[in-house]
Amino acid sequence: MRSADAAEPGASRSALLEALRANEQEHQRLRAGLVALGPGQRLPGSYLVVGVAGGRVLVPGARVAEVALRVAFEPVPGGPPWLKGSFLWRGRPALAADLGARLGGSACAARDAMLVVLDGEPTVALLVEKVLCLVEQPLLADAAEGADPASRLFLGSCRVEAEAIPLLAPEAVERDVREAA
């Protein structure tokens, strides 16, 4: 009887993770649908504006589990330079990706850098130079074009303080981290 009880939490966890992934995919589809409507649309929700490689990027707040100070990382053997390594986050294994380096810019060397921990599975944290501010319902400026290889990491850009800031697709970074780890 005990072994059936022990197996149940594992099955419940798997079912919840599967439902969460389906929900994330639907959220991504809806966000992409709004972006496809074109410039002038307001994107619902809150977005973090983070500093990376001398520029700024928007990260959907709905995907952020926590913002934390940089920690020490254990290198991932054979991983690309932008994959900083693994660490423990709240007792769970996590992987850190240097967002600036992943986007083709300079690596984050700041000791006071921040980790934007995403809520997906596996746990991925974005290493950023700084978290600048939070914006509500940014105005869509344009959709991402497919010409630039890094553009697949973006859904488009939004106007924030008269500047067009790229809107990150966290799912794409998570996919890259899973493939590289």
MARBA-3410 file (N, C-alpha, C, O; in Angstrom, 1 decimal):
181
0.8,-1.2,0.0,0.0,0.0,0.0,0.9,1.2,0.0,0.5,2.2,-0.7 ~ 1.9,1.3,0.7,2.8,2.4,0.8,3.4,2.7,-0.6,3.5,3.9,-0.9 ~ 3.8,1.7,-1.3,4.5,2.0,-2.6,3.5,2.7,-3.6,4.0,3.5,-4.4 ~ 2.2,2.4,-3.5,1.3,3.0,-4.4,1.1,4.5,-4.0,1.0,5.4,-4.8 ~ 1.2,4.8,-2.7,1.1,6.2,-2.2,2.4,6.9,-2.6,2.3,8.1,-3.0
3.5,6.3,-2.6,4.8,6.9,-3.0,4.8,7.2,-4.5,5.3,8.2,-4.9 ~ 4.2,6.4,-5.3,4.2,6.6,-6.7,3.2,7.7,-7.1,3.5,8.4,-8.1 ~ 2.2,7.9,-6.4,1.2,8.9,-6.7,1.7,10.3,-6.8,1.4,11.0,-7.7 ~ 2.5,10.8,-5.8,3.1,12.2,-5.9,3.9,12.3,-7.2,3.9,13.4,-7.8 ~ 4.7,11.3,-7.6,5.4,11.4,-8.8,4.5,11.6,-10.0,4.8,12.3,-11.0
3.5,10.8,-10.1,2.5,10.9,-11.2,1.8,12.2,-11.2,1.6,12.8,-12.2 ~ 1.5,12.7,-10.0,0.8,14.0,-9.9,1.8,15.1,-10.4,1.3,16.0,-11.1 ~ 3.0,15.0,-10.0,4.0,16.0,-10.4,4.2,16.0,-11.9,4.2,17.1,-12.6 ~ 4.2,14.8,-12.5,4.3,14.7,-14.0,3.1,15.3,-14.7,3.3,16.0,-15.7 ~ 1.9,15.0,-14.2,0.7,15.6,-14.7,0.7,17.1,-14.6,0.3,17.8,-15.6
1.1,17.6,-13.5,1.2,19.1,-13.3,2.2,19.7,-14.2,1.9,20.8,-14.8 ~ 3.3,19.1,-14.4,4.4,19.6,-15.3,3.9,19.6,-16.7,4.1,20.5,-17.5 ~ 3.2,18.6,-17.1,2.6,18.5,-18.5,1.6,19.6,-18.7,1.6,20.2,-19.8 ~ 0.7,19.8,-17.7,-0.3,20.8,-17.8,0.4,22.2,-17.9,-0.1,23.1,-18.6 ~ 1.4,22.4,-17.1,2.2,23.7,-17.1,2.8,23.9,-18.5,2.7,25.0,-19.0
3.4,22.9,-19.1,4.0,23.0,-20.4,2.9,23.4,-21.4,3.2,24.3,-22.3 ~ 1.8,22.7,-21.4,0.7,23.1,-22.3,0.2,24.5,-22.1,0.0,25.2,-23.1 ~ 0.2,24.9,-20.9,-0.3,26.3,-20.6,0.8,27.3,-21.1,0.4,28.3,-21.7 ~ 2.1,27.0,-20.9,3.1,27.9,-21.5,3.1,28.0,-23.0,3.2,29.0,-23.6 ~ 2.8,26.8,-23.6,2.7,26.8,-25.1,1.6,27.7,-25.6,1.7,28.4,-26.6
0.4,27.6,-24.9,-0.7,28.4,-25.2,-0.5,29.9,-25.0,-0.9,30.7,-25.8 ~ 0.2,30.2,-23.9,0.5,31.6,-23.6,1.5,32.1,-24.7,1.3,33.2,-25.1 ~ 2.5,31.3,-25.1,3.4,31.7,-26.1,2.6,31.9,-27.4,2.9,32.9,-28.1 ~ 1.7,31.1,-27.8,0.9,31.2,-29.0,0.1,32.5,-29.0,0.0,33.2,-30.0 ~ -0.5,32.8,-27.8,-1.4,34.0,-27.7,-0.5,35.2,-27.8,-0.9,36.2,-28.5
0.6,35.2,-27.2,1.5,36.4,-27.2,2.0,36.6,-28.6,2.0,37.7,-29.1 ~ 2.4,35.5,-29.3,2.8,35.6,-30.7,1.7,36.1,-31.6,1.9,36.9,-32.5 ~ 0.4,35.7,-31.3,-0.7,36.2,-32.0,-0.9,37.7,-31.9,-1.2,38.4,-32.9 ~ -0.7,38.2,-30.7,-0.8,39.6,-30.5,0.3,40.4,-31.2,0.0,41.4,-31.8 ~ 1.5,39.8,-31.2,2.6,40.4,-31.9,2.3,40.5,-33.4,2.6,41.4,-34.1
1.7,39.4,-33.9,1.4,39.3,-35.4,0.3,40.4,-35.8,0.3,40.7,-37.0 ~ -0.4,40.9,-34.8,-1.4,41.9,-35.2,-0.7,43.2,-35.6,-1.3,44.1,-36.3 ~ 0.5,43.4,-35.2,1.3,44.5,-35.7,1.5,45.6,-34.7,0.9,45.6,-33.6 ~ 2.2,46.6,-35.2,2.5,47.8,-34.3,1.3,48.5,-33.8,0.2,48.5,-34.5 ~ 1.4,49.1,-32.7,0.3,49.8,-32.1,-0.5,49.0,-31.1,-1.3,49.6,-30.4
-0.3,47.7,-31.0,-1.1,46.9,-30.0,-0.4,47.0,-28.7,0.9,47.0,-28.6 ~ -1.1,47.0,-27.6,-0.6,46.9,-26.3,-0.5,45.5,-25.8,-1.5,44.7,-26.0 ~ 0.6,45.0,-25.3,0.8,43.7,-24.9,0.4,43.6,-23.4,0.9,44.4,-22.6 ~ -0.5,42.8,-23.0,-1.0,42.7,-21.6,0.1,42.2,-20.7,1.0,41.4,-21.1 ~ 0.0,42.7,-19.5,1.0,42.2,-18.5,2.1,43.1,-18.2,2.2,44.2,-18.7
3.0,42.6,-17.3,4.2,43.3,-16.9,5.4,42.7,-17.5,5.4,41.5,-17.8 ~ 6.4,43.5,-17.8,7.6,43.1,-18.5,8.8,43.7,-17.8,8.8,44.9,-17.4 ~ 9.8,42.9,-17.5,11.1,43.4,-16.9,11.9,44.0,-18.1,12.0,43.4,-19.1 ~ 12.5,45.2,-17.8,13.5,45.7,-18.7,14.9,45.4,-18.1,15.2,45.9,-17.0 ~ 15.7,44.6,-18.8,17.0,44.2,-18.3,18.1,44.7,-19.2,17.9,44.9,-20.4
19.2,45.0,-18.6,20.4,45.4,-19.4,21.3,44.3,-19.7,21.7,43.5,-18.8 ~ 21.6,44.1,-21.0,22.5,43.1,-21.5,23.4,43.6,-22.6,22.9,44.3,-23.5 ~ 24.7,43.3,-22.5,25.6,43.7,-23.6,25.5,45.1,-24.1,25.5,45.3,-25.3 ~ 25.3,46.0,-23.2,25.2,47.4,-23.5,23.8,47.8,-24.1,23.6,49.0,-24.5 ~ 22.9,46.9,-24.2,21.5,47.2,-24.7,20.5,46.9,-23.6,20.8,46.6,-22.5
19.2,46.9,-24.1,18.1,46.6,-23.2,17.2,45.5,-23.9,17.1,45.5,-25.1 ~ 16.6,44.7,-23.1,15.7,43.6,-23.5,14.5,43.5,-22.6,14.7,43.7,-21.4 ~ 13.3,43.2,-23.2,12.1,43.0,-22.3,12.0,41.5,-22.1,12.1,40.7,-23.0 ~ 11.7,41.2,-20.9,11.4,39.8,-20.5,10.0,39.7,-19.9,9.7,40.5,-19.0 ~ 9.1,38.9,-20.5,7.7,38.8,-20.0,7.7,38.4,-18.5,8.3,37.4,-18.1
7.1,39.3,-17.7,7.0,39.1,-16.2,6.3,37.8,-15.9,6.6,37.3,-14.8 ~ 5.4,37.4,-16.7,4.6,36.2,-16.4,5.6,34.9,-16.3,5.2,33.9,-15.7 ~ 6.7,35.0,-17.0,7.7,33.9,-17.0,8.7,34.0,-15.9,9.5,33.1,-15.8 ~ 8.8,35.1,-15.1,9.8,35.3,-14.2,9.4,34.7,-12.8,8.4,35.1,-12.2 ~ 10.2,33.7,-12.3,9.9,33.2,-11.0,10.6,34.0,-9.9,10.0,34.1,-8.8
11.8,34.5,-10.2,12.5,35.3,-9.2,13.6,36.0,-9.8,14.1,35.7,-10.9 ~ 14.0,37.1,-9.2,15.2,37.9,-9.6,16.2,37.8,-8.4,15.8,38.0,-7.3 ~ 17.4,37.3,-8.7,18.3,37.0,-7.6,19.7,37.6,-8.0,20.0,37.9,-9.2 ~ 20.6,37.7,-7.0,21.9,38.1,-7.2,22.7,36.9,-7.9,22.3,35.7,-7.7 ~ 23.7,37.3,-8.6,24.6,36.3,-9.3,25.2,35.3,-8.2,25.5,35.7,-7.1
25.3,34.1,-8.6,25.9,33.1,-7.7,27.0,32.4,-8.5,27.3,32.7,-9.7 ~ 27.7,31.5,-7.8,28.8,30.7,-8.5,28.2,29.6,-9.3,27.1,29.0,-8.9 ~ 28.8,29.3,-10.4,28.3,28.3,-11.3,29.3,27.2,-11.5,30.5,27.4,-11.4 ~ 28.8,25.9,-11.6,29.6,24.8,-12.0,29.6,24.7,-13.5,28.5,24.6,-14.1 ~ 30.7,24.7,-14.1,30.8,24.6,-15.6,30.1,23.4,-16.2,30.0,22.3,-15.5
29.5,23.5,-17.3,28.8,22.4,-18.0,29.9,21.9,-19.1,30.2,22.7,-20.0 ~ 30.4,20.7,-18.9,31.5,20.3,-19.8,31.0,20.3,-21.3,29.9,19.7,-21.6 ~ 31.7,20.9,-22.2,31.4,20.9,-23.6,30.3,21.9,-23.9,29.9,22.0,-25.1 ~ 29.9,22.7,-23.0,28.8,23.7,-23.2,29.4,24.9,-24.0,30.5,25.2,-23.9 ~ 28.5,25.6,-24.7,28.9,26.8,-25.4,29.3,27.9,-24.4,28.9,27.8,-23.2
30.1,28.9,-24.8,30.5,29.9,-23.8,29.4,30.7,-23.1,29.6,31.2,-22.0 ~ 28.3,30.8,-23.8,27.1,31.6,-23.2,26.4,30.8,-22.1,25.7,31.4,-21.3 ~ 26.6,29.5,-22.0,26.0,28.6,-21.0,27.0,28.7,-19.8,28.0,28.0,-19.8 ~ 26.7,29.5,-18.8,27.6,29.8,-17.7,27.8,28.6,-16.8,28.9,28.4,-16.3 ~ 26.8,27.8,-16.6,26.9,26.6,-15.8,25.7,26.3,-15.0,24.6,26.9,-15.2
25.8,25.3,-14.1,24.7,24.9,-13.3,24.9,25.5,-11.9,26.0,25.8,-11.4 ~ 23.8,25.5,-11.1,23.7,26.0,-9.8,22.5,25.4,-9.1,21.6,24.9,-9.8 ~ 22.4,25.5,-7.8,21.2,25.1,-7.1,20.3,26.3,-6.9,20.8,27.3,-6.3 ~ 19.0,26.2,-7.2,18.1,27.3,-7.0,16.9,26.7,-6.2,16.2,25.8,-6.6 ~ 16.8,27.1,-4.9,15.8,26.6,-4.0,15.8,25.1,-3.9,14.7,24.5,-3.9
17.0,24.5,-3.9,17.2,23.1,-3.8,17.0,22.3,-5.1,17.2,21.1,-5.0 ~ 16.8,23.0,-6.2,16.6,22.3,-7.5,17.8,22.7,-8.4,18.3,23.8,-8.3 ~ 18.2,21.7,-9.3,19.2,22.1,-10.2,18.7,23.1,-11.2,17.6,23.1,-11.7 ~ 19.6,24.0,-11.6,19.2,25.1,-12.6,20.4,25.3,-13.5,21.6,25.0,-13.1 ~ 20.2,25.9,-14.6,21.2,26.2,-15.6,21.2,27.7,-15.8,20.1,28.3,-16.0
22.3,28.4,-15.9,22.4,29.8,-16.2,22.9,30.1,-17.6,23.9,29.5,-18.0 ~ 22.2,31.0,-18.3,22.6,31.4,-19.6,22.9,32.9,-19.6,22.1,33.7,-19.1 ~ 24.1,33.3,-20.1,24.5,34.7,-20.2,23.7,35.2,-21.4,24.1,34.9,-22.5 ~ 22.7,36.0,-21.1,21.8,36.5,-22.2,22.5,37.4,-23.2,22.3,37.2,-24.4 ~ 23.4,38.3,-22.7,24.2,39.1,-23.6,25.0,38.3,-24.6,25.0,38.6,-25.8
25.8,37.4,-24.0,26.6,36.5,-24.9,25.8,35.7,-25.8,26.2,35.4,-27.0 ~ 24.6,35.2,-25.3,23.8,34.3,-26.2,23.2,35.1,-27.4,23.0,34.6,-28.5 ~ 23.1,36.4,-27.2,22.6,37.3,-28.2,23.7,37.8,-29.2,23.5,38.6,-30.1 ~ 24.9,37.3,-28.9,26.0,37.7,-29.8,26.8,38.9,-29.3,27.7,39.4,-30.0 ~ 26.5,39.4,-28.1,27.2,40.6,-27.5,28.3,40.1,-26.6,28.7,38.9,-26.6
28.8,41.0,-25.8,29.8,40.7,-24.8,29.2,39.9,-23.6,28.1,40.1,-23.2 ~ 30.1,39.1,-23.1,29.7,38.3,-21.9,29.5,39.2,-20.7,30.2,40.3,-20.6 ~ 28.7,38.9,-19.8,28.4,39.7,-18.6,29.6,39.4,-17.6,29.7,38.3,-17.1 ~ 30.4,40.4,-17.3,31.5,40.3,-16.4,31.2,40.9,-15.1,32.0,40.8,-14.1 ~ 30.1,41.6,-14.9,29.8,42.4,-13.7,29.6,41.4,-12.5,28.9,40.5,-12.6
30.3,41.7,-11.4,30.1,40.9,-10.2,28.8,41.1,-9.6,28.2,40.2,-8.9 ~ 28.2,42.3,-9.8,26.8,42.6,-9.3,25.7,42.3,-10.3,24.6,42.8,-10.2 ~ 26.0,41.4,-11.2,25.0,41.0,-12.2,23.8,40.3,-11.5,23.9,39.8,-10.3 ~ 22.7,40.2,-12.2,21.5,39.6,-11.7,21.1,38.3,-12.5,21.5,38.2,-13.6 ~ 20.4,37.5,-11.8,19.8,36.3,-12.4,18.3,36.4,-12.5,17.7,36.7,-11.5
17.8,36.3,-13.7,16.3,36.3,-13.9,15.9,34.9,-14.0,16.1,34.3,-15.1 ~ 15.4,34.3,-13.0,15.1,32.9,-13.0,13.7,32.7,-13.6,12.7,33.3,-13.2 ~ 13.7,31.9,-14.7,12.4,31.6,-15.4,11.7,30.5,-14.7,12.3,29.6,-14.0 ~ 10.4,30.4,-15.0,9.5,29.4,-14.3,9.4,28.1,-15.0,8.5,27.3,-14.7 ~ 10.1,27.9,-16.1,10.0,26.6,-16.8,10.7,25.4,-16.2,11.3,25.5,-15.2
10.6,24.4,-17.0,11.2,23.1,-16.6,12.1,22.6,-17.7,11.5,22.4,-18.8 ~ 13.4,22.4,-17.6,14.2,22.6,-16.4,14.3,24.1,-16.1,14.0,24.9,-16.9 ~ 14.8,24.3,-14.9,14.9,25.7,-14.5,16.1,26.4,-15.2,17.2,25.9,-15.1 ~ 15.8,27.5,-15.8,16.8,28.3,-16.6,16.8,29.7,-16.0,15.8,30.3,-15.7 ~ 18.0,30.2,-15.7,18.2,31.6,-15.3,19.0,32.4,-16.3,19.9,31.9,-16.9
18.5,33.6,-16.6,19.2,34.5,-17.5,20.1,35.4,-16.7,19.7,36.1,-15.8 ~ 21.4,35.3,-17.0,22.4,36.2,-16.4,22.3,37.6,-17.2,22.6,37.6,-18.4 ~ 22.0,38.6,-16.4,21.9,40.0,-17.0,22.7,40.9,-16.2,23.0,40.7,-15.1 ~ 23.1,42.0,-16.9,24.0,43.0,-16.2,23.2,43.7,-15.1,23.7,43.9,-14.0 ~ 21.9,44.0,-15.4,21.1,44.6,-14.3,19.6,44.6,-14.7,19.3,44.4,-15.9
18.8,44.7,-13.7,17.3,44.8,-13.9,17.1,46.3,-13.8,17.3,46.9,-12.8 ~ 16.6,46.9,-14.9,16.4,48.3,-15.0,15.1,48.8,-14.4,15.0,49.8,-13.6 ~ 14.0,48.2,-14.9,12.6,48.6,-14.4,11.6,47.6,-14.8,11.9,46.6,-15.5 ~ 10.4,47.9,-14.5,9.2,47.1,-14.8,8.3,48.0,-15.6,8.0,49.1,-15.2 ~ 7.8,47.5,-16.7,6.8,48.3,-17.5,5.5,47.5,-17.6,5.5,46.2,-17.7
4.4,48.2,-17.7,3.1,47.6,-17.8,2.6,47.8,-19.3,2.7,48.9,-19.8 ~ 2.0,46.8,-19.9,1.4,46.9,-21.2,2.2,47.7,-22.2,1.7,48.8,-22.7 ~ 3.4,47.3,-22.5,4.1,48.1,-23.5,3.5,48.1,-24.9,2.7,47.1,-25.2 ~ 3.8,49.1,-25.6,3.2,49.3,-27.0,4.1,48.6,-28.0,5.3,48.8,-28.1 ~ 3.5,47.7,-28.8,4.2,46.9,-29.7,4.7,47.8,-30.8,4.0,48.6,-31.4
6.0,47.8,-31.1,6.6,48.6,-32.2,6.7,47.8,-33.5,6.3,48.4,-34.5 ~ 7.1,46.6,-33.5,7.2,45.7,-34.7,7.3,44.3,-34.3,7.7,43.9,-33.2 ~ 7.1,43.4,-35.3,7.3,42.0,-35.1,8.7,41.6,-35.6,9.3,42.3,-36.4 ~ 9.3,40.6,-35.0,10.6,40.1,-35.4,10.6,39.7,-36.8,9.7,39.0,-37.3 ~ 11.7,40.0,-37.5,11.9,39.5,-38.9,12.9,38.4,-38.8,13.6,38.3,-37.8
12.8,37.5,-39.7,13.7,36.3,-39.7,15.1,36.4,-40.2,15.8,35.4,-40.3 ~ 15.5,37.6,-40.6,16.8,37.8,-41.3,18.0,37.5,-40.3,18.9,36.8,-40.7 ~ 17.9,38.0,-39.1,19.0,37.9,-38.2,18.8,36.6,-37.4,17.7,36.3,-36.9 ~ 19.8,35.8,-37.3,19.7,34.5,-36.6,19.3,34.7,-35.1,18.5,33.9,-34.6 ~ 19.7,35.8,-34.5,19.3,36.0,-33.1,17.8,36.4,-33.0,17.2,36.4,-32.0
17.2,36.8,-34.2,15.8,37.3,-34.1,14.9,36.2,-33.7,13.8,36.5,-33.3 ~ 15.2,34.9,-33.9,14.3,33.9,-33.4,14.2,33.8,-31.9,13.3,33.2,-31.4 ~ 15.1,34.6,-31.2,15.0,34.7,-29.8,14.1,35.8,-29.4,13.8,36.0,-28.2 ~ 13.5,36.5,-30.3,12.6,37.7,-30.0,11.3,37.5,-30.7,11.2,36.9,-31.8 ~ 10.3,38.0,-30.1,8.9,38.1,-30.7,8.7,39.3,-31.5,7.9,39.4,-32.4
9.5,40.4,-31.2,9.4,41.7,-31.8,10.0,42.7,-30.9,10.9,42.4,-30.1 ~ 9.5,43.9,-31.0,10.0,45.0,-30.1,8.9,45.8,-29.6,7.8,45.9,-30.3 ~ 9.1,46.5,-28.5,8.1,47.4,-27.9,8.7,48.7,-27.6,9.9,48.9,-27.4 ~ 7.8,49.7,-27.7,8.2,51.1,-27.4,8.2,51.3,-25.9,7.2,51.1,-25.2 ~ 9.4,51.7,-25.3,9.5,52.0,-23.9,10.3,53.3,-23.9,11.5,53.3,-24.3
9.7,54.4,-23.4,10.4,55.6,-23.3,11.0,56.0,-24.7,12.2,56.4,-24.8 ~ 10.2,55.9,-25.7,10.6,56.3,-27.1,11.7,55.5,-27.7,12.2,55.8,-28.7 ~ 12.0,54.3,-27.0,13.0,53.4,-27.6,12.4,52.1,-27.9,11.6,51.6,-27.2 ~ 12.7,51.5,-29.0,12.3,50.2,-29.4,13.2,49.2,-28.7,14.4,49.1,-29.0 ~ 12.6,48.4,-27.8,13.3,47.4,-27.0,12.9,46.0,-27.5,11.7,45.7,-27.5
13.8,45.1,-27.8,13.4,43.8,-28.2,12.7,43.0,-27.1,13.0,43.1,-25.9 ~ 11.7,42.3,-27.5,10.9,41.4,-26.6,11.4,40.0,-26.7,11.2,39.3,-27.7 ~ 12.0,39.5,-25.6,12.5,38.2,-25.6,11.5,37.1,-25.6,10.4,37.3,-25.0 ~ 11.7,36.0,-26.3,10.9,34.8,-26.3,11.7,33.8,-25.4,12.5,33.1,-25.8 ~ 11.3,33.8,-24.1,12.1,33.0,-23.1,12.1,31.5,-23.5,13.1,30.8,-23.2
11.0,31.0,-24.2,11.0,29.6,-24.6,12.1,29.3,-25.5,12.6,28.2,-25.5 ~ 12.5,30.2,-26.4,13.6,30.0,-27.3,14.9,29.8,-26.6,15.7,29.0,-26.9 ~ 15.2,30.7,-25.6,16.4,30.5,-24.8,16.4,29.2,-24.0,17.4,28.6,-23.9 ~ 15.2,28.9,-23.4,15.2,27.6,-22.7,15.5,26.4,-23.6,16.1,25.5,-23.2 ~ 14.9,26.5,-24.8,15.2,25.4,-25.8,16.7,25.3,-26.1,17.2,24.2,-26.2
17.3,26.5,-26.3,18.8,26.5,-26.6,19.6,25.9,-25.4,20.5,25.1,-25.6 ~ 19.2,26.2,-24.2,19.9,25.7,-23.0,19.7,24.2,-22.9,20.6,23.5,-22.7 ~ 18.5,23.7,-23.2,18.2,22.2,-23.1,19.1,21.5,-24.2,19.7,20.5,-23.9 ~ 19.2,22.1,-25.4,20.0,21.5,-26.4,21.5,21.5,-26.1,22.2,20.6,-26.5 ~ 22.0,22.6,-25.4,23.4,22.8,-25.2,23.9,22.0,-24.0,25.1,21.7,-23.9
23.0,21.7,-23.0,23.4,21.1,-21.8,23.6,19.6,-21.9,24.0,19.0,-20.9
END
